[in-house]
Amino acid sequence: MNFRQLKYFVATAETGQVSRAASALSISQSSVTTAIRELETSLGVELFVRTHHGMDLTHAGRDLLTSAYAILSKVEEAQSLRHRNSETSGTIRIAASYTVIGYFLPSHLDRLRQLHPNLDIRLFEQNRDSIEEGLLADRFDIAILLTSNIANPALDSETLMRSSRRLWVSNTHRLAHRRTASFEDIAEEDYIMLTVDEAANSAMKYWSYQRAQPRVTLRTSSVEAVRSLVANGHGVAILSDMVYRPWSLEGKRIATVLTETPVPTMDVGLAWRKNAGFSPQMQLIYDYFRQTFNSPYTT
């Protein structure tokens, strides 16, 4: 067993597909497959059940996943020791939207606090309008939000990552085993519309270009509600890979399918007041994310 194998195993377990894990890790699918096979051979157990829709964890796989999280966390903590800069201090006020706080930011906050234990990070959850107004009023130093929704010319922004959107269906759904689904196919299904973080507005923008329209049966601000309802066969949804998890809270499987007509990505990045002078704390946050996401998209 080695660090690489565990890292690839966790990525596959979290995404439910070798192709997704390879994409997230920026490596080939064969590298992921080989690492998992090596890990299964060394442990003498099967970690996944291979199906035509993805990779399902076995009981042994679920047990290993818990241990792997703990191991990788300790390795990351040890690796960060040589980069730790205890002299960095002061306060940074970071505003973030709901989706960013829930599905993007936690691991980065943990790393920042390990690297800079004397930095006082003050986090504020706000919607986009409040974040933009707060940046301009100097209540926040910097923001991490969905940059695809920013339209205020008084702000500068930089996109760090682009998360693809796909159709979510239950594991037993008629569309689950297709490579792609048309909007006409999707329009025949009960549709669950997520509303948080302007998700409904974003969805209706790309639906507006289609002849078919979604048959919305529920609007909800809860990602977990969407996840459970989809997994239990009560409807379908189009959501980003960033919030995707292969299982609902009840342990039921969720499959994803590409749309025949591509939909816009969900873009996450930084925003700040145009021409604002960067404090040392702001520069530290900016540099951390620039280095973490090696090739940010300038917007």
N, C-alpha and C positions, 0 to 999 in steps of 0.2 A: 504494500500500500504506500502511495506517496501523495504529496500535496496536489500535484497536477490531476491525478485520478479523482481525488475527492472534490476538487474544484469543478471538474467536468461533470461528475456525478450530481452534484448539487444543482448545477445549471440545468441539467436534463430533468431532474426531479421537479424543479420549480416551473419550468416551461412546458413539460409534458411531451416535448418533441425534440429529437436529436437535431433537426434542422434549426429550430429556434435557439437551442443551446449553442450550436456552432455559430450562428449569427451574433448572438450576444457576446460570445467570447472572441469573435473575429478569427475563427479557425475553421478548418475543414470538418465536414460531417464525419469523415473517416477517422479523424483524430479523436473525436468524441466517442464514436463507437468502439474504437480500439481500447481507449482508456477504461470504458465501462466493462468491456470483456475481460481486461486484465484484472480489474478490481474484483469482478465476480469469481475469476479463477483463483485469485489469492485468498479470498474469503471462503470459497467453496459453497457459495449460495447464489441463487438468482436474485438480483436486485430489482429487476423490472419484468413485467409481462409485456411482450411486444405485441401490439395490435395494429390493425391497418390505420387507426386514427392517431396512434402515438405510443407513449410509454407510460404504463401504469406501475406504480411502486408495489412490490410485494410486501409482506409483513416484515421480512428481513430488511428490505429497502427502507421502509419507514423507520425502523430502529436505527439503521445506519445514518439516515438523514439527521436525526436528532444529535447523534454523536459528531457528525461531520460539521454541523453548524458550530458546535463548541470548539472543535479542533481548529477550524479555519479562523474563528474569532481570535483564538489564542495566538495563532501564527501571525495574523495581521497585527495584533497588539505588539508582538515581539519585533516585527519588521518596522513598526512605526517608531520604535525607541530611538533609532539613530537619526530620525528626522525631527524629533520633538524639539520644539523651541519654547522653553519655559519662560523666556524673557518677553515674549509678546503678551501685551496686556491691553487694558482699555475695554470699551464697550462697543458692540456693533448691534444695530437694530435691523433685523431682517424680517421683512414681510413676506408671507407665502400664502398661496391659495390652498384650498381644501385638498385637491388632488395631489399637489406637490408635497404637502405635509404628510399625507397618508401613505403615499406610494413611491416617493422619490427621495425625500430629504432625510429620513431617520438615520440611515447608514452613514451619510455624509456628515451629519451633526456629530455622530459618535466619533468619526475619524478626526474631525476638527477639534473636538474637545480632548482627544488623546494627544494630538499634535501640539495644541496650544492651550494647556490647562488653565492658564491665567487670563485667557480671553473670555470676557463676559458676553455670551451670545444671548441676545434677547429676541425671542421669536414671537411674531404676531400673525395669527390667521385672519385673513381678510378676503373679500371678493375683489375682482379685478378693479372695479371702479374705485373702491376704497384704497386699494394699494396705489393706484396711479395718483389719486388725490393726496395720499400720505407722503409719497415720494416728493411731489411738488411742494408740499407744505413743510418738508424737512422733518416729518415725524418718523420716517424710516430712512435708513442710509442706503439700503439696497434691497431688491426684491428678487424672489425666485418664483416664477409663475409660468403660465402658458403664454409664451411669447407670440404664438400664432394669433392671439386675440388682441394684442396691443395695437392701438391705432393713434395714440396721443403723440403728436409731433414734438412735444416738449420733453419726451423721454428718449434715452438711448437704450438699446437692448442688444443682447447677444444670445443666440440660440445654441444650446449645448448638445441637445440630442433631439432626434425626431423619432417618435414612436408610431409605428404603423397601426392602423385601425383594421379590425377584422370582424366578421360575423361570428357571434357566439351562439352556439346551439347545444342542446343536451346531447349526451353521448349516443342516445338512441334515435335522434332526430333524423328525418328523411334526408336532410342536407348534410349530415355529419360526415358522410364518407365521400363527398364530392371535393374536388380540388378547388372549384370556384362556384359561386352562386350569383345569379343575376338579381338585379333589384326587383324584377318582376316576380322571381321566386320568393324573395324576402317579403314582398308586399302581400303575399298570400297568407303570411303567418301573423299571429298576434305579436305585436311589437312592444317591447318594454323600453321606455324612453328615460334615460338618465338626465337629470336636470342640473345637477351640481356643476359648478365651474363653467357655466354657459354651455354645457354639453348639448342641451337641446337646441340651442341656437346654431351651434356648429353642425349638428346633424341635419337640421332643416336646410342649411345652406347647400349641402351636397345632395340631399334628396330633391331640392328644388329643380335640379337639372335633369331629373328622371321623369319619365312619363308616368310610372307607377308611384304611388305614395304609401307610406307606412300605415298600417292599421294599428294605431297606438291604443293599447288597452290599459296602460298604466304609466303614469309619470311619477318618478321617485328620485329623491336626492341621495339615496343610499346605494352605493356600489354593491354592498353585500346583499341587499335585497334583489338587485338585478342578477347577481351571481346565483343565488339560491333559486329564484324563479326560473331562470334559464335552465339550470341543472335539473330541475324537477319537471321540465317540459311544459311550463306555463307561457312560454313565449321565447322570442329571440331578441338579440340586441347587437348593435355594432359599437364596439368599444376598443380602446387602444391596448396594445401589448403591455404597456406599463402597468396597467391595473389588472391584467389577466393573471389568474391562478387556475390551475387545472381542476381544482376541486371546490365544491361549495362547502359551507359550514357543516352540512350534513354528510360530507364525504362523497357526494355524487360528482361524476365526471363531467367536465365541460369541454366540448370540442370547438375548434375555431376553423373557419373557412374563409378564404380570400373572396372578395367581391370581384365580379367580372370587370366592372368599371372601378378603377382604383379610387379610393376616397382620400382626402387630405390627411396628412399625418398630424399627430398631436405634438406640438413643439414645446419643449421646456428649456428655459434659460434664465438669464439675469436681466434686470432692468434697473436703471438709475436715472436721476435727473440729468438732463442734457447740460453739458458744460460744468457739472459738479466737480469740485476738486476732491480727489480720492484721499480719504484719511488713511493712515497706515492700516487700520483695521479693515476698511473697505478693500484696500489693495490686497490684503492677505486673503480675504474671501474670494475676490476676483481671481487671483493667481491660483488658489487651490482648485477652483472649478475649471479653469483653463488647462491646468496640468492634468487633472483627472480625466477630462474629455479632451483628448489631445488635439482634435481638429474641430474646434467649435465653428458653427455656421454664423457668419456675421449677418445681421439683419438691419 
